[in-house]
Amino acid sequence: MFFECLDSKIYYEFFDKEKEMTAVFLHGWGGNHQSLLPLASAFQNYNILTLDFFGFGLSDKVKEEFNIYTYVN
């Protein structure tokens, strides 16, 4: 699935296990949402949200100047 951010598409996957809490997994540099799936499978009592940051995996690259403050926003 995708959502729009800074005129770019960001890819994410949400695994709804109908649990009360959701664990959010963020990959490191050079990773993507798929690199987190083995770790996410250990969290059976949580819904799981994974995503690809700008320019990684299935997400678009940012179309404007990009810096650390853009990531924070």
Contact map, one row per residue, 1 for C-alpha under 8 A:
1110000000111000000000000000000000000000000000000000000000000000000000000
1111000011110000000000000000000000000000000000000000000000000000000000000
1111100011110000000000000000000000000000000000000000000000000000000000000
0111111111000000000000000000000000000000000000000000000000000000000000000
0011111111000000000000000000000000000000000000000000000000000000000000000
0001111100000000000000000000000000000000000000000000000000000110000000000
0001111110000000000000000000000000000000000000000000000000000110000000000
0001111111000000000000000000000000000000000000000000010000111110000000000
0111101111100000000000000000000000000000000000000000000000110000000000000
0111100111110000000000000000000000000000000000000011110001110000000000000
1110000011111000000000000000000000000000000000000011100011100000000000000
1110000001111100000000000000000010000000000000001111000000000000000000000
1000000000111110000000000000000010000000000000011110000000000000000000000
0000000000011111000000000000000000000000000000111100000000000000000000000
0000000000001111100000000000000000000000000000111000000000000000000000000
0000000000000111111000000000000000000000000000110000000000000000000000000
0000000000000011111000000000000000000000000011100000000000000000000000000
0000000000000001111100000000000000000000000000100000000000000000000000000
0000000000000001111111000000000000000000000011100000000000000000000000000
0000000000000000011111000000000000000000000001100000000000000000000000000
0000000000000000001111100000000000000000000011100000000000000000000000000
0000000000000000001111110000000000000000000001111000000000000000000000000
0000000000000000000011111000000000000000001001111000000000000000000000000
0000000000000000000001111100000000000000000000011100000000000000000000000
0000000000000000000000111110000000010001000000011110000000000000000000000
0000000000000000000000011111000010010000000000000111000000000000000000000
0000000000000000000000001111101110110000000000000011100000000000000000000
0000000000000000000000000111111100000000000000000000000000000000000000000
0000000000000000000000000011111000000000000000000000000000000000000000000
0000000000000000000000000001111100000000000000000000000100000000000000000
0000000000000000000000000011111111100000000000000000000110000000000000000
0000000000000000000000000011011111110000000000000011100110000000000000000
0000000000011000000000000110001111111000000000000111000010000000000000000
0000000000000000000000000000001111111000000000000000000000000000000000000
0000000000000000000000000010001111111100000000000000000000000000000000000
0000000000000000000000001110000111111111000000000100000000000000000000000
0000000000000000000000000000000011111111100000000000000000000000000000000
0000000000000000000000000000000000111111110000000000000000000000000000000
0000000000000000000000000000000000011111111000000000000000000000000000000
0000000000000000000000001000000000011111111000010000000000000000000000000
0000000000000000000000000000000000001111111100000000000000000000000000000
0000000000000000000000000000000000000111111100000000000000000000000000000
0000000000000000000000100000000000000011111111010000000000000000000000000
0000000000000000000000000000000000000000111111100000000000000000000000000
0000000000000000101010000000000000000000001111100000000000000000000000000
0000000000000000101111100000000000000000001111110000000000000000000000000
0000000000000111111111100000000000000000000111111000000000000000000000000
0000000000001111000001111000000000000001001001111100000000000000000000000
0000000000011110000001111000000000000000000000111110000000000000000000000
0000000000011100000000011100000010010000000000011111000000000000000000000
0000000001111000000000001110000110000000000000001111100000000000000000000
0000000001110000000000000110000110000000000000000111111111100000000000000
0000000001100000000000000010000100000000000000000011111110100000000000000
0000000101000000000000000000000000000000000000000001111100111100000000000
0000000000000000000000000000000000000000000000000001111111111100000000000
0000000000000000000000000000011100000000000000000001111111111000000000000
0000000000100000000000000000001110000000000000000001101111100000000000000
0000000001100000000000000000000000000000000000000001001111110000000000000
0000000111100000000000000000000000000000000000000001111111111000000000000
0000000111000000000000000000000000000000000000000000011101111100000000000
0000000100000000000000000000000000000000000000000000011100111110000000000
0000011100000000000000000000000000000000000000000000011000011111110000000
0000011100000000000000000000000000000000000000000000000000001111100000000
0000000000000000000000000000000000000000000000000000000000000111110000000
0000000000000000000000000000000000000000000000000000000000000111111000000
0000000000000000000000000000000000000000000000000000000000000101111111100
0000000000000000000000000000000000000000000000000000000000000000111111100
0000000000000000000000000000000000000000000000000000000000000000011111110
0000000000000000000000000000000000000000000000000000000000000000011111111
0000000000000000000000000000000000000000000000000000000000000000011111111
0000000000000000000000000000000000000000000000000000000000000000011111111
0000000000000000000000000000000000000000000000000000000000000000000111111
0000000000000000000000000000000000000000000000000000000000000000000011111
